[in-house]
Amino acid sequence: MVRMMILLLPAIFIVNMASSQQRPDFAGIDKRTYELYLDGSWKELLSVGEKAVRQGIDYYYLRMRLGIAAYELNNYSKAIRHFNKALEFNSTDDAAMEYLYFAYTFYGREMEAHKVAGRFSSRLKNKLSYKPTTMHAFSLTGTGSILQDRGIIDNYSPDAVPAVDGFQSVTRNFMHFGASLEHAAGEQLMLTHSAGYLSKSHLLYSRQEDEVNLVRDARLSQFQYYLSGRILLGNGAFLVPAIHYVNVIFPYETTVAGRGLTTFQVQQYSLSHNVATSLGFGKYFGKLKPGLAAGYSYINRQPQLQGSFTLSWFPAGNLNLYTVSGITRYSVLSENQEDGKWILSQEIGFRAFPGLWVEFAGSRGERENFAGPHAYLVYNDPMITKEEYGLALIAPLFDRGIELSLHYNYTQKESRFIKDDGGADILINPVEFNTHKISGGIKWKF
């Protein structure tokens, strides 16, 4: 037994020596990461420091160095993680809070940035000239849409007179003006109010009680109001409840009997009340932000349920390049309708030049009487949208607190005759057409 112990002791000693050499040396790591910090060797500092963290060395100054290295490399998602960890070691440190505030801001997570600012010391508030405000942004937008081939309306002729009451519409053009206000309602809640007015010209073919009517330049107007909230739950998670109300006004002429046998035409108005609601949830996981949303809408007397999933990806941990992939399924709550439909969407944005971002977006899938995720966009015309592609230019002038934007959209649509009783569409004289839409906006950030 003694001989066996003598033989094992060298082996145990060698194993202990090897394991001790694998353990990170606190003093060595501190010295090395400090040298790399002074040299500005940010990538190597992240490599050495994060390896040390994985091996069990973790303290305030190491996290600060890692956070600053990530911040200098514009990797704000990683910087946020390290600065939050540094504040776990020292919750009142001004340097960590200052860096964290700007990392959140540059990563587009402004609610969390303002929450951090609420913990600023008086000295830090004076240094940054930070003044808390409930008003965050105000914006104005204008949008115009035109039909690509006006001959579709000018030469419109139905194949046959339908045997049931209903109507068919093709949009000639429209103009929309809107205003939005974003403001805080406490530390955990941000509210967005949007109001808009739309004026539209369209072809309207209808059959009512055996009377057929064709108006090539029918008019309607629309008022809408949108309210959404962004509720910060903590740890990068948030809820987004939303409601969108759309009031459409249809002017029409009717014959009224006067005294005796006289009659005359008067203009009256028909109102259509539409509403869409949504409840969404999202959470940041470093460079990824998945989101879920569920909604109910009642548009043009058609109730719908929908669910959607989106995945945002920021490859470099900042807003210089990002993608948003989405999938939505919606179903009409009617026995006469087909099964649910799918809509796929994709968006990619990047910083083309300092102060200029470019976004490309596209979506495929038939949608009618439809409200998108978070109920912000409402497709409340009776036409079917099949595909949509867009380009946007965004120029944030941070030194002036102003953001300018210009958007272009190309849309493929189809018009069909629709029965008044809400039943399935009758495919009489289907008309396919394309539209072009341009919008511009200005946003003031406070």
Secondary structure, DSSP 8 states (H G I E B T S, - for coil): -HHHHHHHHHHHHHHHHHHHHHS--HHHHHHHHHHHHHHT-HHHHHHHHHHHHHTT---HHHHHHHHHHHHHTT-HHHHHHHHHHHHHH-TT-HHHHHHHHHHHHHTT-HHHHHHHHTT--HHHHHHHT----SEEEEEEEEEEEEES-THHHHT---SS--SSSEEEEEEEEEEEEEEEEEEESSSSEEEEEEEEEEEEEEEEEEEETTEEEEEEEEEEEEEEEEEEEEEEEETTEEEEEEEEEEEEEEEEEEEEE-STT-EEEEEEEEEEEEEEEEEEEEE-BTTEEEEEEEEEEEETTEEEEEEEEEEEE-TTSSTTEEEEEEEEEEEE--TTS-S-EEEEEEEEEEEEETTEEEEEEEEEEEESSEE-GGG-SEE-SSSEEEEEEEEEEEEEETTTTEEEEEEEEEEEEEEEEEETTS---EEEEEEEEEEEEEEEEEEEE-
